[in-house]
Amino acid sequence: MESYLSNEVRQGLDQARKRATKASNRLCVHVGDDVFRITKTFDNGFCIPADLETDLRGLVDVFDGPKHLFQCLIVCSELNDGEVHYEYKRSTEVVDQAPVDFVRAEDAPIALLER
């Protein structure tokens, strides 16, 4: 279908698609005080727009809105179609409680009530 469209219409559709993707995606990368929107994600990495002129590497934090999801060690993989692809060297999920090194019984008391 795109072969029948003029170049102006095709460019307008591409811009509208990019705006819709940007508006619906809440994932972002935090590096210190800088925040970058993630345009695509895949199993071993993510993409950000190439026009941001940044050289990300090392330890970054990935957020979904206000929720902290991962702490990742990343490297730049490639530049493709106006996006910079980054790959995870390490990705650690953020949890809200400390890990334990023992098995907790399901019927264990939650708290100790004193008289």
TORKOL-4160 file (C-alpha; in steps of 0.2 Angstrom, whole numbers, padded with zeros to 4 digits, m for minus):
115
<pt num="1" X="0000" Y="0000" Z="0000"/>
<pt num="2" X="0014" Y="0012" Z="0004"/>
<pt num="3" X="0020" Y="0011" Z="m0014"/>
<pt num="4" X="0005" Y="0021" Z="m0020"/>
<pt num="5" X="0007" Y="0035" Z="m0007"/>
<pt num="6" X="0017" Y="0051" Z="m0010"/>
<pt num="7" X="0033" Y="0054" Z="m0001"/>
<pt num="8" X="0024" Y="0068" Z="0009"/>
<pt num="9" X="0010" Y="0057" Z="0015"/>
<pt num="10" X="0023" Y="0043" Z="0019"/>
<pt num="11" X="0033" Y="0055" Z="0029"/>
<pt num="12" X="0018" Y="0061" Z="0039"/>
<pt num="13" X="0013" Y="0043" Z="0043"/>
<pt num="14" X="0031" Y="0039" Z="0049"/>
<pt num="15" X="0030" Y="0055" Z="0060"/>
<pt num="16" X="0013" Y="0050" Z="0067"/>
<pt num="17" X="0019" Y="0033" Z="0071"/>
<pt num="18" X="0034" Y="0039" Z="0080"/>
<pt num="19" X="0023" Y="0051" Z="0090"/>
<pt num="20" X="0011" Y="0037" Z="0095"/>
<pt num="21" X="0025" Y="0026" Z="0100"/>
<pt num="22" X="0033" Y="0040" Z="0111"/>
<pt num="23" X="0016" Y="0044" Z="0119"/>
<pt num="24" X="0012" Y="0026" Z="0124"/>
<pt num="25" X="0029" Y="0021" Z="0130"/>
<pt num="26" X="0033" Y="0025" Z="0148"/>
<pt num="27" X="0050" Y="0015" Z="0149"/>
<pt num="28" X="0065" Y="0026" Z="0151"/>
<pt num="29" X="0083" Y="0025" Z="0156"/>
<pt num="30" X="0090" Y="0036" Z="0170"/>
<pt num="31" X="0109" Y="0040" Z="0170"/>
<pt num="32" X="0112" Y="0052" Z="0185"/>
<pt num="33" X="0101" Y="0066" Z="0182"/>
<pt num="34" X="0098" Y="0063" Z="0164"/>
<pt num="35" X="0082" Y="0053" Z="0158"/>
<pt num="36" X="0081" Y="0045" Z="0140"/>
<pt num="37" X="0065" Y="0038" Z="0133"/>
<pt num="38" X="0066" Y="0020" Z="0127"/>
<pt num="39" X="0058" Y="0017" Z="0110"/>
<pt num="40" X="0060" Y="m0002" Z="0109"/>
<pt num="41" X="0064" Y="m0016" Z="0120"/>
<pt num="42" X="0070" Y="m0034" Z="0116"/>
<pt num="43" X="0076" Y="m0049" Z="0126"/>
<pt num="44" X="0094" Y="m0043" Z="0128"/>
<pt num="45" X="0093" Y="m0024" Z="0127"/>
<pt num="46" X="0083" Y="m0008" Z="0121"/>
<pt num="47" X="0084" Y="0006" Z="0109"/>
<pt num="48" X="0083" Y="0025" Z="0111"/>
<pt num="49" X="0082" Y="0039" Z="0098"/>
<pt num="50" X="0099" Y="0043" Z="0089"/>
<pt num="51" X="0096" Y="0061" Z="0089"/>
<pt num="52" X="0098" Y="0063" Z="0108"/>
<pt num="53" X="0117" Y="0064" Z="0105"/>
<pt num="54" X="0122" Y="0054" Z="0120"/>
<pt num="55" X="0135" Y="0040" Z="0123"/>
<pt num="56" X="0127" Y="0029" Z="0136"/>
<pt num="57" X="0138" Y="0015" Z="0144"/>
<pt num="58" X="0140" Y="0007" Z="0160"/>
<pt num="59" X="0128" Y="0006" Z="0174"/>
<pt num="60" X="0110" Y="0013" Z="0171"/>
<pt num="61" X="0093" Y="0012" Z="0179"/>
<pt num="62" X="0077" Y="0007" Z="0169"/>
<pt num="63" X="0061" Y="0014" Z="0175"/>
<pt num="64" X="0042" Y="0011" Z="0170"/>
<pt num="65" X="0035" Y="0028" Z="0174"/>
<pt num="66" X="0040" Y="0030" Z="0193"/>
<pt num="67" X="0043" Y="0011" Z="0196"/>
<pt num="68" X="0061" Y="0006" Z="0196"/>
<pt num="69" X="0062" Y="m0010" Z="0186"/>
<pt num="70" X="0080" Y="m0015" Z="0182"/>
<pt num="71" X="0098" Y="m0009" Z="0186"/>
<pt num="72" X="0108" Y="m0014" Z="0170"/>
<pt num="73" X="0126" Y="m0014" Z="0164"/>
<pt num="74" X="0125" Y="m0009" Z="0145"/>
<pt num="75" X="0136" Y="m0006" Z="0130"/>
<pt num="76" X="0131" Y="0002" Z="0113"/>
<pt num="77" X="0128" Y="m0011" Z="0100"/>
<pt num="78" X="0123" Y="m0002" Z="0084"/>
<pt num="79" X="0115" Y="0012" Z="0075"/>
<pt num="80" X="0100" Y="0008" Z="0065"/>
<pt num="81" X="0085" Y="0017" Z="0057"/>
<pt num="82" X="0088" Y="0033" Z="0068"/>
<pt num="83" X="0089" Y="0022" Z="0084"/>
<pt num="84" X="0104" Y="0017" Z="0095"/>
<pt num="85" X="0103" Y="m0001" Z="0101"/>
<pt num="86" X="0110" Y="m0005" Z="0118"/>
<pt num="87" X="0114" Y="m0023" Z="0124"/>
<pt num="88" X="0113" Y="m0028" Z="0142"/>
<pt num="89" X="0129" Y="m0036" Z="0149"/>
<pt num="90" X="0120" Y="m0038" Z="0166"/>
<pt num="91" X="0102" Y="m0034" Z="0171"/>
<pt num="92" X="0097" Y="m0036" Z="0189"/>
<pt num="93" X="0078" Y="m0034" Z="0193"/>
<pt num="94" X="0075" Y="m0022" Z="0208"/>
<pt num="95" X="0065" Y="m0030" Z="0222"/>
<pt num="96" X="0057" Y="m0022" Z="0237"/>
<pt num="97" X="0063" Y="m0034" Z="0250"/>
<pt num="98" X="0080" Y="m0041" Z="0254"/>
<pt num="99" X="0083" Y="m0059" Z="0249"/>
<pt num="100" X="0084" Y="m0073" Z="0262"/>
<pt num="101" X="0095" Y="m0088" Z="0263"/>
<pt num="102" X="0083" Y="m0100" Z="0271"/>
<pt num="103" X="0066" Y="m0107" Z="0267"/>
<pt num="104" X="0052" Y="m0098" Z="0276"/>
<pt num="105" X="0038" Y="m0109" Z="0282"/>
<pt num="106" X="0021" Y="m0105" Z="0275"/>
<pt num="107" X="0013" Y="m0106" Z="0293"/>
<pt num="108" X="0026" Y="m0096" Z="0301"/>
<pt num="109" X="0020" Y="m0082" Z="0312"/>
<pt num="110" X="0020" Y="m0065" Z="0305"/>
<pt num="111" X="0024" Y="m0055" Z="0321"/>
<pt num="112" X="0026" Y="m0059" Z="0340"/>
<pt num="113" X="0012" Y="m0052" Z="0351"/>
<pt num="114" X="0017" Y="m0050" Z="0369"/>
<pt num="115" X="0005" Y="m0050" Z="0384"/>
